[in-house]
Amino acid sequence: MEDFIKLEKISKIYKNDFHALKDITLNIKKGEVFALLGPNGAGKSTLINVICGLAHQTTGEIYVDNFNIKNNRKLIKSKIGLVPQELHLEAFETVIDNVNYSRGLWGEAKNDKYIIDLLKTLKLYDKKDNLLMQLSGGMKRRVLIAKALSHNPEILFLDEPSAGVDVELRREMWLVINSLKQKGVTIILTTHYIEEAEEIADTVGFINNGKLILVENKKKLLSKLGNKKLVLTLPRSIKKKPAFLRSKNVKISADKKQIEIMLKNDNKEIIDIVSLLKKNKFEFIDFNLKKRTLESIFVDYIKRYKNDKL
């Protein structure tokens, strides 16, 4: 896939000399889902606003579909739909009127078929004549997505799409995002729910203090850093690491009744450890093989970045 969005050495510096974005270079491919992860105040929303043309970068260049945003701001804005975190909607308007109004703001001619198909994709068709005040928080967020897509943009920005949404509706939102991806929409989302990024993203980026500290294909990242661990539940408490496991990375639980053996992504190592356990007649009543999550990798990267700055 070709690079659809290109950022070259983007910085954003405010008048008080606060550096919100620091020398960010990033390429996003057409049709992919890119998840931007970071703590509060890390620069996620600022970066989205700069790409969308809602804020101006201090230095650097931004290209969307090979157009430079400096000379083609209006054209690039027409290619973008933005779903903000805040739920600001006209309470006494119907769903379909609200979405049609957003389409008109972009100067697009009325297109009933496109809007109806869009509402069906977002599972809003049955609610099209409902007043917005009658909808749940999850349904209102879908209306925001419909408004953002009303002019048929090629890029959709989602700022915390699952904020204030319960677990069931969050998973329904993931299905909606996947269906939009299948239609060829390039999706960029910020999220506090790292489980969300792990579920739907193709590529993830970690940002902290305005600096992009990692960009990686999600599957490659999990394969490279998502080490497994073998958790053994013991019949009795243990005081120290068994001598035959001295060369392994072993942790003993607080209650002394479990040990965790950290593994590399190597199935042969698992076989070797099981052989060691049998050879040394090491007793255990249960075992479980667990894999590191994207969340644990993210936390480690943020900690490492903070330590490097000290």
ABEGO torsion letter per residue (X at the ends): XBBABBBBGBBBBBAAGBBABBGBBBBBBBGBBBBBBEBBGAGAAAAAAAAAGABBBABEBBBBGGBBAAAAAAAAAAABBBBBABBBBBAABBAAAAAAAAAAAAGBBBBAAAAAAAAAAAGAAAAAABBAAABBAAAAAAAAAAAAAAAGBABBBBBGAABGBBAAAAAAAAAAAAAAAAAGBBBBBBBABAAAAAAABABBBBBBGGBBABBBBAAAAAAAABBBBBBBBBABBBABBBAAAAABBBBBBAAGABBBBBBBBBAAAAAAAAAAAAAAGBBBABBBBBBBBAAAAAAAAAAAAAAAAX
